[in-house]
Amino acid sequence: LDPIDEVAALIAATVHDVDHPGRTNSFLCNAGSELAILYNDTAVLESHHAALAFQLTTRDDKCNIFKNMER
């Protein structure tokens, strides 16, 4: 693997289930959880994992893997 692929795999493995509540998407939707409401019952956990990963990486300049990217 190239170094960039290794970094991508490490990030993906790290954030794959970050802050997982131990319940399924269906459970969260049926229970009317705050996450289900926030993500409109669509890919609730996947959306939460991705959003939290972005928040965590952009919070600290040392961890911000996006800081040198252009929009």
PDB file of N, CA, C and O in Angstrom:
ATOM      1  N   LEU A   1       0.834  -1.196   0.000  1.00  0.00           N
ATOM      2  CA  LEU A   1       0.000   0.000   0.000  1.00  0.00           C
ATOM      3  C   LEU A   1       0.870   1.248   0.000  1.00  0.00           C
ATOM      4  O   LEU A   1       1.948   1.280   0.593  1.00  0.00           O
ATOM      5  N   ASP A   2       0.380   2.257  -0.671  1.00  0.00           N
ATOM      6  CA  ASP A   2       1.048   3.556  -0.619  1.00  0.00           C
ATOM      7  C   ASP A   2       0.794   4.180   0.752  1.00  0.00           C
ATOM      8  O   ASP A   2      -0.179   3.827   1.419  1.00  0.00           O
ATOM      9  N   PRO A   3       1.656   5.103   1.180  1.00  0.00           N
ATOM     10  CA  PRO A   3       1.442   5.761   2.481  1.00  0.00           C
ATOM     11  C   PRO A   3       0.066   6.409   2.611  1.00  0.00           C
ATOM     12  O   PRO A   3      -0.541   6.356   3.680  1.00  0.00           O
ATOM     13  N   ILE A   4      -0.431   7.017   1.543  1.00  0.00           N
ATOM     14  CA  ILE A   4      -1.748   7.663   1.612  1.00  0.00           C
ATOM     15  C   ILE A   4      -2.855   6.628   1.829  1.00  0.00           C
ATOM     16  O   ILE A   4      -3.838   6.897   2.519  1.00  0.00           O
ATOM     17  N   ASP A   5      -2.687   5.438   1.234  1.00  0.00           N
ATOM     18  CA  ASP A   5      -3.654   4.363   1.440  1.00  0.00           C
ATOM     19  C   ASP A   5      -3.615   3.863   2.883  1.00  0.00           C
ATOM     20  O   ASP A   5      -4.652   3.545   3.466  1.00  0.00           O
ATOM     21  N   GLU A   6      -2.422   3.797   3.446  1.00  0.00           N
ATOM     22  CA  GLU A   6      -2.287   3.374   4.836  1.00  0.00           C
ATOM     23  C   GLU A   6      -2.965   4.364   5.776  1.00  0.00           C
ATOM     24  O   GLU A   6      -3.634   3.963   6.728  1.00  0.00           O
ATOM     25  N   VAL A   7      -2.793   5.641   5.513  1.00  0.00           N
ATOM     26  CA  VAL A   7      -3.433   6.674   6.338  1.00  0.00           C
ATOM     27  C   VAL A   7      -4.948   6.595   6.196  1.00  0.00           C
ATOM     28  O   VAL A   7      -5.672   6.688   7.187  1.00  0.00           O
ATOM     29  N   ALA A   8      -5.428   6.424   4.965  1.00  0.00           N
ATOM     30  CA  ALA A   8      -6.872   6.323   4.736  1.00  0.00           C
ATOM     31  C   ALA A   8      -7.454   5.119   5.474  1.00  0.00           C
ATOM     32  O   ALA A   8      -8.525   5.218   6.071  1.00  0.00           O
ATOM     33  N   ALA A   9      -6.758   3.992   5.436  1.00  0.00           N
ATOM     34  CA  ALA A   9      -7.227   2.792   6.130  1.00  0.00           C
ATOM     35  C   ALA A   9      -7.235   3.003   7.642  1.00  0.00           C
ATOM     36  O   ALA A   9      -8.158   2.560   8.326  1.00  0.00           O
ATOM     37  N   LEU A  10      -6.227   3.665   8.157  1.00  0.00           N
ATOM     38  CA  LEU A  10      -6.157   3.939   9.593  1.00  0.00           C
ATOM     39  C   LEU A  10      -7.302   4.847  10.040  1.00  0.00           C
ATOM     40  O   LEU A  10      -7.938   4.597  11.064  1.00  0.00           O
ATOM     41  N   ILE A  11      -7.556   5.891   9.271  1.00  0.00           N
ATOM     42  CA  ILE A  11      -8.656   6.804   9.608  1.00  0.00           C
ATOM     43  C   ILE A  11      -9.990   6.073   9.531  1.00  0.00           C
ATOM     44  O   ILE A  11     -10.822   6.201  10.429  1.00  0.00           O
ATOM     45  N   ALA A  12     -10.200   5.305   8.459  1.00  0.00           N
ATOM     46  CA  ALA A  12     -11.453   4.570   8.297  1.00  0.00           C
ATOM     47  C   ALA A  12     -11.680   3.591   9.446  1.00  0.00           C
ATOM     48  O   ALA A  12     -12.787   3.493   9.974  1.00  0.00           O
ATOM     49  N   ALA A  13     -10.640   2.877   9.827  1.00  0.00           N
ATOM     50  CA  ALA A  13     -10.765   1.917  10.927  1.00  0.00           C
ATOM     51  C   ALA A  13     -11.055   2.618  12.248  1.00  0.00           C
ATOM     52  O   ALA A  13     -11.811   2.112  13.078  1.00  0.00           O
ATOM     53  N   THR A  14     -10.456   3.775  12.434  1.00  0.00           N
ATOM     54  CA  THR A  14     -10.623   4.512  13.686  1.00  0.00           C
ATOM     55  C   THR A  14     -12.029   5.070  13.839  1.00  0.00           C
ATOM     56  O   THR A  14     -12.595   5.013  14.930  1.00  0.00           O
ATOM     57  N   VAL A  15     -12.599   5.602  12.779  1.00  0.00           N
ATOM     58  CA  VAL A  15     -13.890   6.288  12.891  1.00  0.00           C
ATOM     59  C   VAL A  15     -15.075   5.427  12.468  1.00  0.00           C
ATOM     60  O   VAL A  15     -16.219   5.877  12.525  1.00  0.00           O
ATOM     61  N   HIS A  16     -14.814   4.205  12.047  1.00  0.00           N
ATOM     62  CA  HIS A  16     -15.875   3.341  11.520  1.00  0.00           C
ATOM     63  C   HIS A  16     -17.099   3.276  12.435  1.00  0.00           C
ATOM     64  O   HIS A  16     -18.227   3.407  11.960  1.00  0.00           O
ATOM     65  N   ASP A  17     -16.899   3.082  13.706  1.00  0.00           N
ATOM     66  CA  ASP A  17     -18.017   2.991  14.650  1.00  0.00           C
ATOM     67  C   ASP A  17     -17.842   3.932  15.834  1.00  0.00           C
ATOM     68  O   ASP A  17     -18.262   3.615  16.947  1.00  0.00           O
ATOM     69  N   VAL A  18     -17.227   5.083  15.601  1.00  0.00           N
ATOM     70  CA  VAL A  18     -16.977   6.021  16.686  1.00  0.00           C
ATOM     71  C   VAL A  18     -18.301   6.444  17.334  1.00  0.00           C
ATOM     72  O   VAL A  18     -19.257   6.794  16.642  1.00  0.00           O
ATOM     73  N   ASP A  19     -18.343   6.407  18.661  1.00  0.00           N
ATOM     74  CA  ASP A  19     -19.509   6.812  19.454  1.00  0.00           C
ATOM     75  C   ASP A  19     -20.758   5.976  19.157  1.00  0.00           C
ATOM     76  O   ASP A  19     -21.877   6.484  19.234  1.00  0.00           O
ATOM     77  N   HIS A  20     -20.568   4.699  18.817  1.00  0.00           N
ATOM     78  CA  HIS A  20     -21.706   3.818  18.523  1.00  0.00           C
ATOM     79  C   HIS A  20     -22.493   3.564  19.806  1.00  0.00           C
ATOM     80  O   HIS A  20     -21.909   3.189  20.822  1.00  0.00           O
ATOM     81  N   PRO A  21     -23.817   3.763  19.772  1.00  0.00           N
ATOM     82  CA  PRO A  21     -24.613   3.613  20.993  1.00  0.00           C
ATOM     83  C   PRO A  21     -24.982   2.161  21.322  1.00  0.00           C
ATOM     84  O   PRO A  21     -25.602   1.908  22.355  1.00  0.00           O
ATOM     85  N   GLY A  22     -24.612   1.206  20.465  1.00  0.00           N
ATOM     86  CA  GLY A  22     -24.942  -0.192  20.735  1.00  0.00           C
ATOM     87  C   GLY A  22     -26.347  -0.579  20.322  1.00  0.00           C
ATOM     88  O   GLY A  22     -26.850  -1.618  20.750  1.00  0.00           O
ATOM     89  N   ARG A  23     -26.977   0.218  19.516  1.00  0.00           N
ATOM     90  CA  ARG A  23     -28.324  -0.050  19.003  1.00  0.00           C
ATOM     91  C   ARG A  23     -28.298   0.058  17.477  1.00  0.00           C
ATOM     92  O   ARG A  23     -27.377   0.644  16.908  1.00  0.00           O
ATOM     93  N   THR A  24     -29.299  -0.502  16.827  1.00  0.00           N
ATOM     94  CA  THR A  24     -29.367  -0.451  15.366  1.00  0.00           C
ATOM     95  C   THR A  24     -30.045   0.833  14.895  1.00  0.00           C
ATOM     96  O   THR A  24     -30.675   1.549  15.674  1.00  0.00           O
ATOM     97  N   ASN A  25     -29.896   1.101  13.599  1.00  0.00           N
ATOM     98  CA  ASN A  25     -30.601   2.241  13.003  1.00  0.00           C
ATOM     99  C   ASN A  25     -32.105   2.106  13.228  1.00  0.00           C
ATOM    100  O   ASN A  25     -32.776   3.071  13.594  1.00  0.00           O
ATOM    101  N   SER A  26     -32.627   0.899  13.006  1.00  0.00           N
ATOM    102  CA  SER A  26     -34.071   0.672  13.175  1.00  0.00           C
ATOM    103  C   SER A  26     -34.527   0.982  14.594  1.00  0.00           C
ATOM    104  O   SER A  26     -35.557   1.626  14.794  1.00  0.00           O
ATOM    105  N   PHE A  27     -33.766   0.527  15.569  1.00  0.00           N
ATOM    106  CA  PHE A  27     -34.119   0.804  16.962  1.00  0.00           C
ATOM    107  C   PHE A  27     -34.153   2.305  17.216  1.00  0.00           C
ATOM    108  O   PHE A  27     -35.102   2.819  17.808  1.00  0.00           O
ATOM    109  N   LEU A  28     -33.114   3.006  16.766  1.00  0.00           N
ATOM    110  CA  LEU A  28     -33.045   4.453  17.003  1.00  0.00           C
ATOM    111  C   LEU A  28     -34.212   5.179  16.342  1.00  0.00           C
ATOM    112  O   LEU A  28     -34.784   6.102  16.922  1.00  0.00           O
ATOM    113  N   CYS A  29     -34.562   4.761  15.131  1.00  0.00           N
ATOM    114  CA  CYS A  29     -35.691   5.393  14.431  1.00  0.00           C
ATOM    115  C   CYS A  29     -37.009   5.107  15.146  1.00  0.00           C
ATOM    116  O   CYS A  29     -37.808   6.016  15.371  1.00  0.00           O
ATOM    117  N   ASN A  30     -37.231   3.850  15.499  1.00  0.00           N
ATOM    118  CA  ASN A  30     -38.483   3.473  16.173  1.00  0.00           C
ATOM    119  C   ASN A  30     -38.609   4.104  17.556  1.00  0.00           C
ATOM    120  O   ASN A  30     -39.717   4.367  18.023  1.00  0.00           O
ATOM    121  N   ALA A  31     -37.486   4.344  18.203  1.00  0.00           N
ATOM    122  CA  ALA A  31     -37.497   4.954  19.536  1.00  0.00           C
ATOM    123  C   ALA A  31     -37.574   6.475  19.472  1.00  0.00           C
ATOM    124  O   ALA A  31     -37.723   7.133  20.502  1.00  0.00           O
ATOM    125  N   GLY A  32     -37.472   7.037  18.266  1.00  0.00           N
ATOM    126  CA  GLY A  32     -37.518   8.492  18.129  1.00  0.00           C
ATOM    127  C   GLY A  32     -36.328   9.173  18.773  1.00  0.00           C
ATOM    128  O   GLY A  32     -36.460  10.251  19.353  1.00  0.00           O
ATOM    129  N   SER A  33     -35.165   8.546  18.673  1.00  0.00           N
ATOM    130  CA  SER A  33     -33.968   9.097  19.315  1.00  0.00           C
ATOM    131  C   SER A  33     -33.563  10.434  18.696  1.00  0.00           C
ATOM    132  O   SER A  33     -33.947  10.764  17.574  1.00  0.00           O
ATOM    133  N   GLU A  34     -32.783  11.186  19.456  1.00  0.00           N
ATOM    134  CA  GLU A  34     -32.305  12.482  18.963  1.00  0.00           C
ATOM    135  C   GLU A  34     -31.490  12.320  17.685  1.00  0.00           C
ATOM    136  O   GLU A  34     -31.599  13.142  16.775  1.00  0.00           O
ATOM    137  N   LEU A  35     -30.671  11.266  17.607  1.00  0.00           N
ATOM    138  CA  LEU A  35     -29.878  11.037  16.394  1.00  0.00           C
ATOM    139  C   LEU A  35     -30.776  10.750  15.197  1.00  0.00           C
ATOM    140  O   LEU A  35     -30.539  11.271  14.107  1.00  0.00           O
ATOM    141  N   ALA A  36     -31.801   9.931  15.390  1.00  0.00           N
ATOM    142  CA  ALA A  36     -32.718   9.611  14.298  1.00  0.00           C
ATOM    143  C   ALA A  36     -33.430  10.864  13.805  1.00  0.00           C
ATOM    144  O   ALA A  36     -33.621  11.046  12.603  1.00  0.00           O
ATOM    145  N   ILE A  37     -33.815  11.711  14.724  1.00  0.00           N
ATOM    146  CA  ILE A  37     -34.473  12.967  14.348  1.00  0.00           C
ATOM    147  C   ILE A  37     -33.489  13.877  13.626  1.00  0.00           C
ATOM    148  O   ILE A  37     -33.825  14.478  12.605  1.00  0.00           O
ATOM    149  N   LEU A  38     -32.276  13.977  14.156  1.00  0.00           N
ATOM    150  CA  LEU A  38     -31.256  14.826  13.540  1.00  0.00           C
ATOM    151  C   LEU A  38     -30.981  14.420  12.101  1.00  0.00           C
ATOM    152  O   LEU A  38     -30.840  15.278  11.230  1.00  0.00           O
ATOM    153  N   TYR A  39     -30.904  13.118  11.846  1.00  0.00           N
ATOM    154  CA  TYR A  39     -30.567  12.633  10.505  1.00  0.00           C
ATOM    155  C   TYR A  39     -31.792  12.155   9.736  1.00  0.00           C
ATOM    156  O   TYR A  39     -31.661  11.434   8.746  1.00  0.00           O
ATOM    157  N   ASN A  40     -32.971  12.546  10.178  1.00  0.00           N
ATOM    158  CA  ASN A  40     -34.223  12.299   9.467  1.00  0.00           C
ATOM    159  C   ASN A  40     -34.421  10.816   9.141  1.00  0.00           C
ATOM    160  O   ASN A  40     -34.879  10.465   8.053  1.00  0.00           O
ATOM    161  N   ASP A  41     -34.072   9.960  10.090  1.00  0.00           N
ATOM    162  CA  ASP A  41     -34.249   8.508   9.955  1.00  0.00           C
ATOM    163  C   ASP A  41     -33.516   7.902   8.756  1.00  0.00           C
ATOM    164  O   ASP A  41     -33.877   6.815   8.307  1.00  0.00           O
ATOM    165  N   THR A  42     -32.510   8.575   8.238  1.00  0.00           N
ATOM    166  CA  THR A  42     -31.772   8.089   7.069  1.00  0.00           C
ATOM    167  C   THR A  42     -30.318   7.821   7.442  1.00  0.00           C
ATOM    168  O   THR A  42     -29.582   8.740   7.801  1.00  0.00           O
ATOM    169  N   ALA A  43     -29.910   6.554   7.355  1.00  0.00           N
ATOM    170  CA  ALA A  43     -28.529   6.158   7.660  1.00  0.00           C
ATOM    171  C   ALA A  43     -28.055   6.853   8.940  1.00  0.00           C
ATOM    172  O   ALA A  43     -27.010   7.504   8.961  1.00  0.00           O
ATOM    173  N   VAL A  44     -28.830   6.703   9.983  1.00  0.00           N
ATOM    174  CA  VAL A  44     -28.616   7.442  11.228  1.00  0.00           C
ATOM    175  C   VAL A  44     -27.204   7.250  11.774  1.00  0.00           C
ATOM    176  O   VAL A  44     -26.485   8.226  11.985  1.00  0.00           O
ATOM    177  N   LEU A  45     -26.808   6.016  12.002  1.00  0.00           N
ATOM    178  CA  LEU A  45     -25.499   5.770  12.604  1.00  0.00           C
ATOM    179  C   LEU A  45     -24.357   6.117  11.658  1.00  0.00           C
ATOM    180  O   LEU A  45     -23.342   6.669  12.083  1.00  0.00           O
ATOM    181  N   GLU A  46     -24.518   5.800  10.385  1.00  0.00           N
ATOM    182  CA  GLU A  46     -23.478   6.117   9.414  1.00  0.00           C
ATOM    183  C   GLU A  46     -23.267   7.630   9.330  1.00  0.00           C
ATOM    184  O   GLU A  46     -22.133   8.105   9.265  1.00  0.00           O
ATOM    185  N   SER A  47     -24.359   8.369   9.333  1.00  0.00           N
ATOM    186  CA  SER A  47     -24.270   9.832   9.297  1.00  0.00           C
ATOM    187  C   SER A  47     -23.611  10.363  10.564  1.00  0.00           C
ATOM    188  O   SER A  47     -22.792  11.280  10.509  1.00  0.00           O
ATOM    189  N   HIS A  48     -23.971   9.782  11.698  1.00  0.00           N
ATOM    190  CA  HIS A  48     -23.392  10.219  12.971  1.00  0.00           C
ATOM    191  C   HIS A  48     -21.890   9.935  13.019  1.00  0.00           C
ATOM    192  O   HIS A  48     -21.110  10.795  13.430  1.00  0.00           O
ATOM    193  N   HIS A  49     -21.483   8.740  12.602  1.00  0.00           N
ATOM    194  CA  HIS A  49     -20.056   8.400  12.615  1.00  0.00           C
ATOM    195  C   HIS A  49     -19.273   9.362  11.732  1.00  0.00           C
ATOM    196  O   HIS A  49     -18.219   9.855  12.133  1.00  0.00           O
ATOM    197  N   ALA A  50     -19.778   9.631  10.540  1.00  0.00           N
ATOM    198  CA  ALA A  50     -19.074  10.523   9.610  1.00  0.00           C
ATOM    199  C   ALA A  50     -19.024  11.952  10.146  1.00  0.00           C
ATOM    200  O   ALA A  50     -17.976  12.596  10.095  1.00  0.00           O
ATOM    201  N   ALA A  51     -20.138  12.447  10.655  1.00  0.00           N
ATOM    202  CA  ALA A  51     -20.174  13.819  11.169  1.00  0.00           C
ATOM    203  C   ALA A  51     -19.230  13.987  12.356  1.00  0.00           C
ATOM    204  O   ALA A  51     -18.508  14.981  12.440  1.00  0.00           O
ATOM    205  N   LEU A  52     -19.233  13.030  13.260  1.00  0.00           N
ATOM    206  CA  LEU A  52     -18.356  13.116  14.426  1.00  0.00           C
ATOM    207  C   LEU A  52     -16.888  13.017  14.014  1.00  0.00           C
ATOM    208  O   LEU A  52     -16.034  13.696  14.584  1.00  0.00           O
ATOM    209  N   ALA A  53     -16.602  12.181  13.038  1.00  0.00           N
ATOM    210  CA  ALA A  53     -15.221  12.067  12.549  1.00  0.00           C
ATOM    211  C   ALA A  53     -14.740  13.403  11.995  1.00  0.00           C
ATOM    212  O   ALA A  53     -13.618  13.821  12.280  1.00  0.00           O
ATOM    213  N   PHE A  54     -15.571  14.071  11.214  1.00  0.00           N
ATOM    214  CA  PHE A  54     -15.201  15.390  10.688  1.00  0.00           C
ATOM    215  C   PHE A  54     -15.022  16.393  11.820  1.00  0.00           C
ATOM    216  O   PHE A  54     -14.071  17.174  11.810  1.00  0.00           O
ATOM    217  N   GLN A  55     -15.922  16.378  12.791  1.00  0.00           N
ATOM    218  CA  GLN A  55     -15.799  17.300  13.926  1.00  0.00           C
ATOM    219  C   GLN A  55     -14.502  17.078  14.686  1.00  0.00           C
ATOM    220  O   GLN A  55     -13.817  18.036  15.045  1.00  0.00           O
ATOM    221  N   LEU A  56     -14.163  15.827  14.932  1.00  0.00           N
ATOM    222  CA  LEU A  56     -12.957  15.519  15.697  1.00  0.00           C
ATOM    223  C   LEU A  56     -11.685  15.888  14.942  1.00  0.00           C
ATOM    224  O   LEU A  56     -10.725  16.371  15.542  1.00  0.00           O
ATOM    225  N   THR A  57     -11.672  15.664  13.629  1.00  0.00           N
ATOM    226  CA  THR A  57     -10.457  15.957  12.864  1.00  0.00           C
ATOM    227  C   THR A  57     -10.291  17.442  12.588  1.00  0.00           C
ATOM    228  O   THR A  57      -9.166  17.903  12.400  1.00  0.00           O
ATOM    229  N   THR A  58     -11.360  18.193  12.558  1.00  0.00           N
ATOM    230  CA  THR A  58     -11.230  19.626  12.271  1.00  0.00           C
ATOM    231  C   THR A  58     -11.123  20.467  13.537  1.00  0.00           C
ATOM    232  O   THR A  58     -10.835  21.661  13.459  1.00  0.00           O
ATOM    233  N   ARG A  59     -11.346  19.872  14.686  1.00  0.00           N
ATOM    234  CA  ARG A  59     -11.304  20.603  15.951  1.00  0.00           C
ATOM    235  C   ARG A  59      -9.899  21.084  16.301  1.00  0.00           C
ATOM    236  O   ARG A  59      -9.730  22.190  16.816  1.00  0.00           O
ATOM    237  N   ASP A  60      -8.901  20.267  16.025  1.00  0.00           N
ATOM    238  CA  ASP A  60      -7.517  20.567  16.385  1.00  0.00           C
ATOM    239  C   ASP A  60      -6.696  20.661  15.107  1.00  0.00           C
ATOM    240  O   ASP A  60      -6.723  19.751  14.279  1.00  0.00           O
ATOM    241  N   ASP A  61      -5.975  21.749  14.948  1.00  0.00           N
ATOM    242  CA  ASP A  61      -5.203  21.967  13.725  1.00  0.00           C
ATOM    243  C   ASP A  61      -4.185  20.851  13.484  1.00  0.00           C
ATOM    244  O   ASP A  61      -3.853  20.555  12.336  1.00  0.00           O
ATOM    245  N   LYS A  62      -3.692  20.236  14.549  1.00  0.00           N
ATOM    246  CA  LYS A  62      -2.722  19.144  14.398  1.00  0.00           C
ATOM    247  C   LYS A  62      -3.364  17.886  13.819  1.00  0.00           C
ATOM    248  O   LYS A  62      -2.676  17.050  13.233  1.00  0.00           O
ATOM    249  N   CYS A  63      -4.663  17.751  13.980  1.00  0.00           N
ATOM    250  CA  CYS A  63      -5.384  16.570  13.494  1.00  0.00           C
ATOM    251  C   CYS A  63      -6.183  16.849  12.229  1.00  0.00           C
ATOM    252  O   CYS A  63      -6.760  15.930  11.648  1.00  0.00           O
ATOM    253  N   ASN A  64      -6.225  18.085  11.803  1.00  0.00           N
ATOM    254  CA  ASN A  64      -7.072  18.464  10.674  1.00  0.00           C
ATOM    255  C   ASN A  64      -6.451  18.011   9.359  1.00  0.00           C
ATOM    256  O   ASN A  64      -5.577  18.679   8.807  1.00  0.00           O
ATOM    257  N   ILE A  65      -6.913  16.871   8.871  1.00  0.00           N
ATOM    258  CA  ILE A  65      -6.384  16.320   7.624  1.00  0.00           C
ATOM    259  C   ILE A  65      -6.915  17.066   6.404  1.00  0.00           C
ATOM    260  O   ILE A  65      -6.477  16.812   5.282  1.00  0.00           O
ATOM    261  N   PHE A  66      -7.839  17.971   6.614  1.00  0.00           N
ATOM    262  CA  PHE A  66      -8.446  18.706   5.508  1.00  0.00           C
ATOM    263  C   PHE A  66      -7.906  20.123   5.354  1.00  0.00           C
ATOM    264  O   PHE A  66      -8.285  20.823   4.415  1.00  0.00           O
ATOM    265  N   LYS A  67      -7.038  20.557   6.248  1.00  0.00           N
ATOM    266  CA  LYS A  67      -6.635  21.964   6.288  1.00  0.00           C
ATOM    267  C   LYS A  67      -5.934  22.451   5.023  1.00  0.00           C
ATOM    268  O   LYS A  67      -5.990  23.643   4.723  1.00  0.00           O
ATOM    269  N   ASN A  68      -5.289  21.585   4.287  1.00  0.00           N
ATOM    270  CA  ASN A  68      -4.589  22.003   3.071  1.00  0.00           C
ATOM    271  C   ASN A  68      -5.374  21.734   1.798  1.00  0.00           C
ATOM    272  O   ASN A  68      -4.847  21.895   0.697  1.00  0.00           O
ATOM    273  N   MET A  69      -6.614  21.332   1.937  1.00  0.00           N
ATOM    274  CA  MET A  69      -7.448  21.046   0.769  1.00  0.00           C
ATOM    275  C   MET A  69      -8.219  22.290   0.362  1.00  0.00           C
ATOM    276  O   MET A  69      -8.604  23.108   1.198  1.00  0.00           O
ATOM    277  N   GLU A  70      -8.432  22.412  -0.924  1.00  0.00           N
ATOM    278  CA  GLU A  70      -9.250  23.510  -1.440  1.00  0.00           C
ATOM    279  C   GLU A  70     -10.673  23.015  -1.606  1.00  0.00           C
ATOM    280  O   GLU A  70     -10.916  21.823  -1.790  1.00  0.00           O
ATOM    281  N   ARG A  71     -11.607  23.949  -1.539  1.00  0.00           N
ATOM    282  CA  ARG A  71     -13.010  23.574  -1.721  1.00  0.00           C
ATOM    283  C   ARG A  71     -13.335  23.372  -3.159  1.00  0.00           C
ATOM    284  O   ARG A  71     -14.475  23.051  -3.495  1.00  0.00           O
TER     285      ARG A  71
END
